[in-house]
Amino acid sequence: MLGTNLFRNIRYFSTSYCLRLDMSWRTLKKLPLNPMDRGVLTDGADYIFLDGRPTPFGMKQKRKLLLQREYAKKIVQLSESLDIAKERYAMKVGEEEVKIKHVLDRKLRPKGNKITQDK
């Protein structure tokens, strides 16, 4: 008797497939689309040592850590090269200004009697 009543209640329980695919409510609540992607259960360690030793990283955690280290190294390398390029450009612009000033100083010399009168 109990089994048939239970079967009748379950038989009419259904959800729409399109509602299961619609994840806009997850984005509204600022949750990841995949609930298994991150969270308290997936981010934490699977176990802990009672004597206080740190637990080793999992394979994905280790891969993410190494990938982040590579990104950090690449960012530092590119920012250093960018700083060198900025300094080089500033030196190049400064040298061009000095050349132009030198050329103008040579061209704009006083001529003739004006040189002797100033002395």
Disulfide bonds with the S-S distance in Angstrom:
none
